[in-house]
Amino acid sequence: MLFTLAWTHTPSARNETITKFMATGGMPPKGVQMLSRYHNVDGSGGFAICETDNSSALASWALDWNGLIEIKITAIMDDETISGVLGPRAEAGDFN
């Protein structure tokens, strides 16, 4: 499954967060493939797009940053996947 892992920095932990990121690269654990990562220009946070079928590994990655950044994990779908879901409903006129 695809996920976004979005984060915002807690002001009190900004310097510690930057130090940890520079030392580790913020890479995910085994079992989670990071496809891309983006940072807000103002330095307030960002998000990564990752793929995994291992929810424990995803939770472990988030917990590595617990107390430093606020994290929101959301399951996402690409256009092809959502089209497969919407196609049969569109044919049946079932959007109510």
Summary of the structure (lengths in Angstrom):
residues: 96
radius of gyration: 16.6
end to end distance: 27.1
largest distance: 54.2
contacts: 219
relative contact order: 0.26
helix: 39%
strand: 31%
